[in-house]
Amino acid sequence: MNILITGGTGFIGRAALRALINKNHLITIISRRKININLEGVSKIIVGDISKINTSKGLHKLIKKTLDSTDVVLHMAGLAHVSCSLHENRVINRDATLSLARIALTSGVNRFVFLSSIGVNGNQNNRPFTEKDKPNPREYYAISKYEAEQGLLDLSKESNMDTVIIRPPLVYGPGAPGNFNILMKWIYMGFPLPFGLIINNKRSFVALENLLSFIVLCLDYKSTPLARNQVFLISDGEDVSTSQLLSKISKSVKSKTILLPIPVFFLKFILKLIGKKDAGDRLFNSLQVDNSKARKLLNWSPIVTMDQQLKINQRLSDEKNI
């Protein structure tokens, strides 16, 4: 199978390449800059900024030529910086996505797999989100992702190219960017943390290995016809509170971090004061995901537990430091 991957040099993208090698696939990736490392399993690298797909004739031509012989597109490239404007998010997350999809459509691509975000559903909930819930994107990133989803589904209704949309919650695994790995490092170093009081929330996460298993499943369009033009919410299926998460991480890194008993309302106030309200929401509010549609429709199930993924994280980290 011929696969075009955008975002192939990112955290999830590199892992996806590792999952796809040695499976008789011909893989092309699009990268914004020249890559000095050897990416095993990659047959071709297109150097170019995907956001310039409509303004760069050379890039457009290269992508069109590649897509003419491509079976499936896995589109993961996107802008995720909180400080960026809605316009900046739309240019990359919506406009570039739809431009790539239109070229794919005219080139005869069979399936367009789009990595979106659970933020399309909202930032918090009192019951698990499902695919049937009315979208409620609040941040610019999520708004632009939702608009891209709508455009992709509209295109697919008028063509033979189908779309699969995946909305994961926070993805964790070796080398993950963002707050999850920062938290792991703090706990590993025994840094005192102000979370000694019980935090009664519930949050869904998705292990990198579980997300990859679902992505690989959806790329096989011949074996998953029921995924055609569907939206899927993916998670580990084991929701945890922030307190439980800290306990699991501490166990995985064999740390005895001191947890200071600071009241939650005070922590929220401090985080809001320093402009980190969003971080506070993720720490203290609930955000649950119901993954039953993927389980029932595609017979998918998570392949690792949270404890197993955390052990993989720590083992790879230890090997790196040897």
N, C-alpha and C positions, 0 to 999 in steps of 0.2 A: 504494500500500500504506500502511496506517495502522500506525505504529510507536510504541510507548511505550518510552522510554529512561529508565532510572534511572542516576544517576552521570553524567548528560549534561554537567555543568559541570566534571568532573574532567579530568585529563590525557588519558586515552584517550577519554573521553566527548566532549569538544570536538572532538577529531580525527575521531571517528565522525560527528558532526553535519556537519562539513565534507565528509566522504566521501559523505554521503547526500543533501546538498542538490542541487537541480536534477535530481532523479531522479523527480519527480512523487510523492513521498512526503508524507504528512501526519504530522508528527512532534510528539509530546507528550513533554515531559520533566518529571521530578519533581525539585524542588530544595528543600533544607532552608531556604533563605532567599531573599528577594527578590533578583532579579538586575537590576543597573543597566545591564548592557551589552546590546547588541542581538545576539541569536543568530539569525543568518540561517538560514532554513529551518525554524525552529521555529514551529509553528502555535499551540501552547498550552503554558503553563507551570503546573504544579501546585505550589504552595508548601506544603511539608510534610516532616516527618521520616519517612522510610520505616519506621523502627523503631517508629513510633507507629501503624502501620497497623491494629492491633487495638484500640487504646485511644482513638483519635480517630475518632469517628463521622463527623465532617465530612470528614476525609481519606479514610476508607474509602468514603464515598459518592462523592466526586469520582473516586477511582480506579476504582470499579465502573462509574460512568457512562462514563468514558473507555474502559475495557476492553471495554465492550459493543459498541464499534465499532472495535476494534483487531484487526489481523491477527497481529502479532508483537510480543513483548516482548523487549527487550534489557536484561538486568539486570546492571549493573556496579557499583552502589552497594554499599559494604561497609566494614567496619572493618578497618584494617590496622595499627593501632598495636601495637607489640611489648609495650608495658607494660600493655595491657589484659588483664583476666582472661578465663578461658575462658567464664564466664557472659556477660560483655559482648560477646565475639565471637559467641556463640551467639544472643544477642538480635537482633543485626543481620544477621550473615552466614547464619545458619540460619533462625531463626524468622520474621524479616521476609521472607526469600526465599520460604519455603514459604507464608506467608500471601498474598503477592502472587500466587504461582502458583495457589493455590486459587481466588482471585477470577478470575484469567485463565481457568482451566479452566471455571468456571461461566458465564463470559461468552462462551465460544465462541472464544477465541484459538487460532490454529492452531499456533503454535510459541513456545516459551520458550527463548531463548538465554541461557545463564548463563556469565559470565566467572568461572572458578574460579582455581586456582593449581597450578603444578607441585609446590608444597609438599605437595600431597595424595599424590604419589608418594614424597616424601622429600626430604631436604636434600642428599644426595650419593649418588654411585654409582660403580661401577667399569665399568659398561657402560650404554649409553643406555637411559633409561626408555622403556617402551612402554605402550600402553593396557591391555595384558594383565597387566602387573605388579600384584602385590598392593599396594594402597595402604598407605602407611606415614607418615601425617602426624605430625609431631613437635611443631610449634608450635601454640598455641591457634588462631591464624588459620587454619592449614591444616586442623586438626581440624574447626572449624566449617564450613569450605567443603566438606569431604568429607561431613559429615552433611547439608548442604544438597543436595549432589549425589544422595545416596541417597534423600532424600525426594522430590526432583524426578523421579527415575527411577521411583519407586514410584507417584507420581501419574500419570505418563504411561502406565504399564501399564494403568491402569484408565479411560483416557479417550481422546478423539480429539486432545487436545493433545499434541504431541510436544516433547521436550526435546533441546537440543544443548548439551553441556558443553565448554567450551574451557579447557584448562589451559596457560597460557603460562609460560615462564620469565621472567627479568627483561626488561621491556619498556623499550627506550631510544628516544629521539626528542626533538624540540624541546620544551623545557619539562618534561621528565620529572623527577619528584621523586626524592629519594633519593640514594644514593651514586654512581650512575653519572654524573650531571651534575656532582656535586661533584668527582669525579675529573677530568672534562673541564675544569672551571674551573681546578683546580690545575695541570693540565698546560699549559693555555693561558697561565697567568700565569708559567710556568716555575718553579713551586714544586718544590724538591728532594723526591724521593720515595724511600722506602727499598726499592725493588724492583729493584735492580741485578743481583741474581743470578737465574739462570734458574728460573722457576716451572713445573714440569712437570705442569700440570693441564689439563683440558679442560672448557670450560663452553659451554653453549648459551645463546643470547640470541635475542630476537625483535625485529626492527625494528618501529617503530610502523606504518610503511607496510605491512609484511607481515601484521601482526596485523589491521589494518583490512581488508585485502583478504579475509582469511578470514572476518571477522565479516560483512562485506557479502554474501559468498557464502552464508553460513548463514542470513542473514535472508530470502533468497529461497527460501522453503520449497517453492514449486511446482517450482523447478528443481533442488532438492537433496533429493529424497525419501529418498535413501540415508543422509542425515545424521540421520534420525529416531531419537531415543533413543540417540544415540551420544556417546562421549567422544573428544575429539581433543587430542593434544599437538602444539603448534605451535612452530616455531622457524625461524631463518634457514637451518638446514641446513649451517652452516659453523662448527663448534665451534673455539674458540680458547683458548689458555692465557692466563693473566693477563699474561704477558710479551708475547704477541702482541697482546693487547688494548691494552696501553699503547703499543705501537709504532704500531698503527693510529690511535689517538686522537692521538698526537703528530704523525703525518703529516697528519691531517685539519685540525689547528689550526696546523700549521707551527710547532711548538714544539721547542725544544732542551732539554727538561727534564733536569736532572741526576738520574740514578738511582743512589742510594747502595747499595753491595753489603752489605746487612744480611742475615744468615742467616735463613731462613724460621722455624726453630724459635724464634729470639729474638723475631721479630715476633709469632708466635702467643702466646708467653708474655706479652709486653707487652699485647697486645690482650685476653687473658684476664684479666690483672691489672686492667685499667681497665674491665672489664665489657663488652667488645666482642668476645667470643668468636664470636658469630654473624657479625660482619663479617669476622673472620679466616677462618672456614669458607668464606664466599663468595669470598674472595680466593685461597685456597690449595687448596681441595678441588675435586674434579671434580663436575659435574652436567650430564650430557648428555641430550638429548631426541631420540628418533627420530620424525620427522614423516612417515614413509612412509604411515601410514594415511590422512592427509588427502590426500596426493599421489595415492594409488591409488584410494581410494573416491570422492573428490570431484573428482579431476583438478585439484587446487590446487597451485600452486607459488609460492615467494616471488617478489615482484616487484622487490625491491631487494637488493643485497648489503650487508654491514655497512659496507664502505667508502663505498658510495653514500649510505647513511643518515647516516653520520657527516659526509659532505660537506654534506648537506641541513641537518643540525644547525648546522654552522658558518656556512653561508651565511645562514640565518635569524637566527643570533645576530649576525652582522656587520651585517645590514640593520637589526636592532633598535637597534644602537649608533650607526648613522649619524645 
